[in-house]
Amino acid sequence: MQAITVHDRDAGAGGLALTELPHPHAAENDVVVRVHAAGFTRGELDWPGTWTDRAGRDRTPSVPGHELSGVVVELGYGTTGLTVGQRVFGMADWTRNGSLAEYTAVEARNLAPLPADVDHTVAAALPISGLTAWQGLFEHGRLAAGQTVVIHGAAGSVGSVAVQLAREAGARVIATGRSADRETGLALGADVFLDLESERLEDAGQADVVFDVIGGEVLDRSAALVCAGGTLVTIAAPPEVRPVDGRAVFFVVEPDRAGLTALVQRVRDGRLKPAVGEVRPLAEAPAAFAPGGGRRGRTIIRVVPDGPAAEGSR
């Protein structure tokens, strides 16, 4: 099969190449998925799991990418809950070969059924961004109707989903970002947009939840925005400055079939729209890892086209 691989940790995106790899093996409780569309995070070439397995052993050549949508073609021993021929989407394991390939082996519990009326390209943009927003707001932030939430990076892949989910939950949403993001943030449903380039972050006022995806100085200054009993949630780094009378949570997104199911239902209902930007073929994945250059939305790698023949073949 064809896959994008990387061998040299020091080469960065320049070390990515389209190569031939053996067909993956379905271990116990795995499925093998024919990948139709895949998502990736540009920073993942710096993650330890890209280079070593769970025991810390070198696992190069590695296949990056941790979001996928496709069709199950093989079940591992003991696998339940999914069937061959079923459309699925979800997250590839952090320390195993990922989704930038024609086929990948994934733990079945990391995947959820994909309804026939949701395109693979849209589904591939949903797992990490959607689950990060969901878990950050509701599981870690405990956001409830009537509360106020500040969402940093509101026009980004995670932030844009978070704004939509928070708005639907009945929260008052203060979105932040660059001046060019104002229209996008308000269109997503934010009540207020704060321009971090020209306005003071402290002018956002007090919030029950602050959801940070930026880190650095923005994260440090955000602690002062948290009201008594509130929560500062971040995916950037463990907070060095904590709220005086509140909680601070740093987390890494976890696979969650129930969460994926809830998110994709919102997509079907029109309540949620993932930020899909460029769609490129597998051969162009190395170039897609280059810095964004102002591009909006997630870059999705389309591995095979839609259609009945593609859905059912191996």
Sequence and secondary structure as in RCSB ss.txt:
>XXXX:A:sequence
MQAITVHDRDAGAGGLALTELPHPHAAENDVVVRVHAAGFTRGELDWPGTWTDRAGRDRTPSVPGHELSGVVVEL
GYGTTGLTVGQRVFGMADWTRNGSLAEYTAVEARNLAPLPADVDHTVAAALPISGLTAWQGLFEHGRLAAGQTVV
IHGAAGSVGSVAVQLAREAGARVIATGRSADRETGLALGADVFLDLESERLEDAGQADVVFDVIGGEVLDRSAAL
VCAGGTLVTIAAPPEVRPVDGRAVFFVVEPDRAGLTALVQRVRDGRLKPAVGEVRPLAEAPAAFAPGGGRRGRTI
IRVVPDGPAAEGSR
>XXXX:A:secstr
 EEEEE  GGGGGGGEEEEE       TTEEEEEEEEEE  GGGGGSGGGTB TTS B  SB    EEEEEEEEE
 TT  S  TT EEEEE  TTS  SSBSEEEEEGGGEEE  TTS HHHHHTSHHHHHHHHIIIIIIS   TT EEE
ESSTTSHHHHHHHHHHHHTT EEEEEE GGGHHHHHHTT SEEEETTTS GGGG  EEEEEESS HHHHHHHGGG
EEEEEEEEESSS  SS  TTSEEEE      HHHHHHHHHHHHHTS    EEEEEEGGGHHHHTS  TT  SEEE
EE S  SHHHHH  
